[in-house]
Amino acid sequence: MDANLILYLGRYTLETALLLSAPVLIVCTLVGLIISILQAVTSIRDMTLTVVPKLIAVGFTILLFGSWMLEITLKFTIDIFSHISKVGHF
């Protein structure tokens, strides 16, 4: 196992993690920004107003992108296991 393979696997892992988390993080950021603007305009400081919409938005995002996320995860897992099986065979 050489350094190039280790760097490739590390980069591939980080790219996959970023790709999987991007939809949820983007939706959370947008909903949080909208709620913050709404709270600033109306002077409402209720904590449930920030948590509940984010939970609902994350739930819908996971329902919407869940099959795509599972497909990416399965591809990543198959690729990693194929690299593991090749480690002892040169």
C-alpha positions, 0 to 999 in steps of 0.5 A, spaced: 500 500 500 503 506 497 502 513 499 498 515 493 493 510 494 492 512 502 491 519 499 486 517 494 482 514 499 482 519 504 480 524 499 475 520 496 472 519 503 472 527 505 469 528 498 463 523 499 462 526 506 461 533 503 457 530 498 452 527 503 452 532 508 451 538 503 443 538 502 442 537 509 447 543 511 444 547 505 437 547 507 439 548 515 443 554 513 437 557 509 432 555 514 436 558 520 437 564 516 430 565 514 428 564 521 433 569 524 431 574 519 423 573 521 425 573 529 429 580 528 423 583 524 418 581 529 422 581 535 420 574 537 425 570 541 422 563 542 427 558 541 422 553 539 421 557 533 428 556 531 429 548 532 422 546 530 422 548 522 429 546 522 427 539 524 422 539 519 426 542 513 431 536 515 426 531 515 423 533 508 430 533 505 432 526 508 426 524 505 427 527 498 435 526 498 435 519 502 435 514 496 440 518 492 444 519 499 444 511 500 446 510 492 452 514 494 454 511 500 453 504 497 457 506 491 463 508 496 462 502 500 463 497 494 469 501 492 472 501 499 471 494 500 474 493 493 480 497 495 481 493 501 481 486 497 486 488 493 491 490 499 494 483 500 495 482 492 500 485 488 
